[in-house]
């Protein structure tokens, strides 16, 4: 049996900000990581003992994007000289390969 997967479409994720009264003004905290969405075409191929295709099933799977959620501080600091630290750098995860074949 062989499985083939091909990414047909990529969908970008959205980023939303939510006010957080527990975080000081100027601070941000990632609550949920964003992830691209995909439309994937899958195919399962059944093979005989010589490796020839007997039959195949093809279907489409939709993986919707996951929204990135950032909490934004709105709490006023007690000390007016308070300076928030610089925001952390965001490094997105790598994309999956556009095509993959597995034989079992």
Backbone as CSV, one residue per row, in Angstrom:
resi,resn,N_x,N_y,N_z,CA_x,CA_y,CA_z,C_x,C_y,C_z
1,UNK,0.856,-1.169,0.000,0.000,0.000,0.000,0.905,1.236,0.000
2,UNK,0.496,2.232,-0.754,1.242,3.488,-0.840,0.300,4.646,-0.544
3,UNK,0.795,5.617,0.223,0.042,6.839,0.510,0.769,8.014,-0.130
4,UNK,0.010,8.873,-0.785,0.579,10.084,-1.378,-0.215,11.271,-0.854
5,UNK,0.507,12.300,-0.456,-0.141,13.519,0.043,0.442,14.716,-0.690
6,UNK,-0.453,15.604,-1.171,0.004,16.807,-1.864,-0.771,18.002,-1.325
7,UNK,-0.054,19.054,-0.956,-0.700,20.285,-0.501,-1.197,21.030,-1.735
8,UNK,-2.510,21.279,-1.777,-3.127,21.950,-2.915,-3.170,23.456,-2.685
9,UNK,-3.536,23.868,-1.463,-3.691,25.284,-1.133,-3.179,25.543,0.276
10,UNK,-2.551,26.692,0.469,-2.172,27.162,1.804,-3.011,28.383,2.132
11,UNK,-3.452,28.476,3.390,-4.236,29.632,3.834,-3.503,30.290,5.001
12,UNK,-3.263,31.601,4.946,-2.558,32.269,6.045,-3.427,32.322,7.300
13,UNK,-2.761,32.428,8.440,-3.506,32.570,9.688,-3.673,34.042,10.023
14,UNK,-4.679,34.348,10.833,-4.940,35.715,11.281,-4.309,35.903,12.655
15,UNK,-4.049,37.152,12.999,-3.554,37.503,14.328,-4.551,38.451,14.966
16,UNK,-4.954,38.121,16.193,-5.847,39.015,16.929,-5.197,39.375,18.259
17,UNK,-5.528,40.553,18.760,-5.026,41.031,20.042,-6.193,41.111,21.013
18,UNK,-5.955,40.639,22.233,-6.969,40.718,23.282,-6.391,41.506,24.452
19,UNK,-7.159,42.484,24.933,-6.717,43.265,26.091,-6.634,42.366,27.317
20,UNK,-5.560,42.558,28.106,-5.352,41.780,29.329,-5.084,42.751,30.469
21,UNK,-6.003,42.830,31.420,-5.861,43.777,32.527,-4.855,43.313,33.578
22,UNK,-4.307,42.100,33.447,-3.285,41.606,34.372,-1.865,41.943,33.898
23,UNK,-1.696,42.225,32.612,-0.381,42.580,32.064,-0.239,44.098,32.026
24,UNK,0.978,44.578,32.311,1.231,46.015,32.263,1.170,46.530,30.827
25,UNK,0.786,47.797,30.677,0.736,48.451,29.376,2.100,48.332,28.701
26,UNK,2.099,47.989,27.430,3.345,47.835,26.682,3.853,46.405,26.640
27,UNK,3.263,45.510,27.450,3.672,44.105,27.434,2.712,43.299,26.566
28,UNK,3.258,42.301,25.914,2.474,41.400,25.073,2.845,39.969,25.428
29,UNK,1.884,39.070,25.329,2.158,37.664,25.606,1.382,36.811,24.610
30,UNK,2.088,35.867,24.004,1.434,34.981,23.043,0.591,33.963,23.804
31,UNK,-0.689,33.932,23.484,-1.601,32.978,24.128,-1.765,31.730,23.270
32,UNK,-1.792,31.914,21.962,-1.966,30.783,21.048,-1.146,31.034,19.794
33,UNK,-0.385,30.035,19.391,0.435,30.137,18.192,-0.437,30.012,16.950
34,UNK,-0.174,30.836,15.957,-0.894,30.747,14.689,-0.306,29.653,13.815
35,UNK,-1.155,29.056,13.001,-0.715,28.000,12.095,-1.446,28.153,10.769
36,UNK,-0.718,28.045,9.677,-1.346,28.103,8.358,-2.374,26.983,8.217
37,UNK,-3.355,27.218,7.361,-4.312,26.177,7.020,-3.927,25.564,5.681
38,UNK,-4.410,24.364,5.422,-4.056,23.663,4.192,-5.260,22.926,3.619
39,UNK,-5.276,22.818,2.306,-6.146,21.875,1.616,-5.190,20.824,1.060
40,UNK,-5.410,19.575,1.466,-4.494,18.493,1.126,-5.240,17.438,0.308
41,UNK,-4.610,16.990,-0.737,-5.158,15.910,-1.562,-4.424,14.639,-1.159
42,UNK,-5.170,13.625,-0.740,-4.567,12.357,-0.316,-4.971,11.245,-1.275
43,UNK,-4.062,10.310,-1.431,-4.346,9.165,-2.293,-3.760,7.910,-1.652
44,UNK,-4.584,6.871,-1.570,-4.137,5.575,-1.047,-4.189,4.593,-2.211
45,UNK,-3.057,3.970,-2.491,-2.938,3.058,-3.626,-2.705,1.647,-3.094
46,UNK,-3.538,0.724,-3.524,-3.395,-0.684,-3.153,-2.620,-1.390,-4.259
47,UNK,-1.605,-2.149,-3.866,-0.720,-2.811,-4.820,-0.822,-4.326,-4.682
48,UNK,-0.602,-5.033,-5.802,-0.544,-6.495,-5.721,0.876,-6.905,-5.331
49,UNK,1.141,-8.218,-5.313,2.457,-8.721,-4.886,3.597,-8.284,-5.803
50,UNK,3.285,-7.973,-7.049,4.319,-7.520,-7.989,4.504,-6.000,-7.952
51,UNK,3.701,-5.295,-7.145,3.829,-3.845,-7.039,2.984,-3.070,-8.028
52,UNK,2.047,-3.750,-8.700,1.157,-3.079,-9.650,-0.075,-2.561,-8.919
53,UNK,-0.561,-1.427,-9.375,-1.740,-0.815,-8.753,-2.988,-1.654,-9.029
54,UNK,-3.715,-1.980,-7.944,-4.978,-2.711,-8.066,-6.132,-1.719,-8.061
55,UNK,-6.120,-0.847,-7.077,-7.146,0.199,-6.977,-6.570,1.353,-6.170
56,UNK,-7.260,2.491,-6.247,-6.794,3.677,-5.517,-7.993,4.476,-5.031
57,UNK,-7.821,5.098,-3.885,-8.830,6.002,-3.324,-8.183,7.376,-3.202
58,UNK,-8.898,8.409,-3.639,-8.400,9.780,-3.550,-9.441,10.622,-2.840
59,UNK,-8.985,11.491,-1.917,-9.897,12.368,-1.197,-9.177,13.656,-0.815
60,UNK,-9.968,14.643,-0.453,-9.443,15.951,-0.067,-9.717,16.182,1.411
61,UNK,-8.721,16.729,2.108,-8.848,17.041,3.533,-8.581,18.533,3.717
62,UNK,-9.434,19.191,4.491,-9.259,20.617,4.788,-8.786,20.789,6.225
63,UNK,-7.677,21.474,6.396,-7.163,21.829,7.715,-7.252,23.351,7.822
64,UNK,-8.212,23.886,8.575,-8.363,25.348,8.647,-7.195,25.984,9.403
65,UNK,-6.901,27.251,9.111,-5.829,27.930,9.845,-6.216,28.148,11.303
66,UNK,-5.202,28.205,12.151,-5.389,28.495,13.574,-4.986,29.945,13.812
67,UNK,-5.862,30.712,14.416,-5.614,32.129,14.676,-4.547,32.296,15.755
68,UNK,-3.601,33.220,15.512,-2.640,33.562,16.557,-3.316,34.562,17.489
69,UNK,-3.244,34.298,18.789,-3.857,35.185,19.776,-2.748,35.779,20.638
70,UNK,-2.697,37.103,20.680,-1.712,37.838,21.473,-2.457,38.624,22.548
71,UNK,-2.029,38.445,23.790,-2.602,39.241,24.884,-1.818,40.539,24.985
72,UNK,-2.548,41.661,25.103,-1.947,42.998,25.141,-2.244,43.619,26.500
73,UNK,-1.176,44.003,27.206,-1.342,44.576,28.538,-1.999,45.942,28.526
74,UNK,-2.944,46.159,29.471,-3.616,47.461,29.596,-3.545,47.985,31.033
75,UNK,-2.841,47.246,31.910,-2.732,47.642,33.318,-1.714,48.777,33.450
76,UNK,-2.081,49.824,34.169,-1.171,50.953,34.401,-0.176,50.573,35.502
77,UNK,1.135,50.782,35.274,2.124,50.455,36.301,2.074,51.461,37.455
78,UNK,2.445,50.984,38.650,2.512,51.867,39.820,3.644,52.883,39.674
79,UNK,4.742,52.457,39.047,5.903,53.326,38.846,5.823,53.944,37.445
80,UNK,5.678,55.284,37.330,5.570,55.904,36.004,6.833,55.759,35.155
81,UNK,7.976,55.429,35.769,9.229,55.260,35.023,9.379,53.833,34.480
82,UNK,8.385,52.984,34.711,8.442,51.588,34.267,8.575,51.507,32.750
83,UNK,9.563,50.744,32.297,9.765,50.511,30.865,9.605,49.009,30.611
84,UNK,8.691,48.629,29.729,8.521,47.196,29.460,9.732,46.639,28.716
85,UNK,10.021,45.343,28.901,11.128,44.735,28.161,10.774,44.643,26.674
86,UNK,11.790,44.497,25.815,11.488,44.372,24.376,10.695,43.094,24.118
87,UNK,9.819,43.114,23.111,9.025,41.911,22.827,9.906,40.767,22.345
88,UNK,9.462,39.531,22.635,10.196,38.354,22.181,10.054,38.221,20.671
89,UNK,11.127,37.759,20.044,11.095,37.555,18.601,10.257,36.323,18.285
90,UNK,9.402,36.423,17.271,8.565,35.298,16.861,9.225,34.575,15.704
91,UNK,9.436,33.269,15.865,10.016,32.453,14.806,8.989,31.398,14.413
92,UNK,8.367,31.549,13.230,7.369,30.555,12.823,8.013,29.209,12.534
93,UNK,7.227,28.159,12.705,7.706,26.816,12.392,7.795,26.664,10.881
94,UNK,8.618,25.737,10.435,8.767,25.510,9.003,7.518,24.901,8.389
95,UNK,7.373,25.084,7.096,6.240,24.515,6.371,6.482,23.033,6.108
96,UNK,5.403,22.244,6.041,5.578,20.833,5.675,5.922,20.728,4.196
97,UNK,6.512,19.599,3.775,6.802,19.453,2.347,5.505,19.446,1.543
98,UNK,5.546,19.993,0.341,4.344,20.095,-0.494,3.888,18.726,-0.993
99,UNK,4.812,17.769,-1.049,4.488,16.445,-1.577,5.195,15.407,-0.718
100,UNK,4.495,14.329,-0.394,5.125,13.255,0.384,4.547,11.916,-0.053
101,UNK,5.408,10.908,-0.159,4.978,9.566,-0.540,5.474,8.588,0.511
102,UNK,4.583,7.713,0.982,4.935,6.680,1.960,4.510,5.335,1.402
103,UNK,5.383,4.361,1.496,5.052,3.012,1.061,5.126,2.089,2.264
104,UNK,4.075,1.279,2.436,4.019,0.346,3.579,3.956,-1.070,3.085
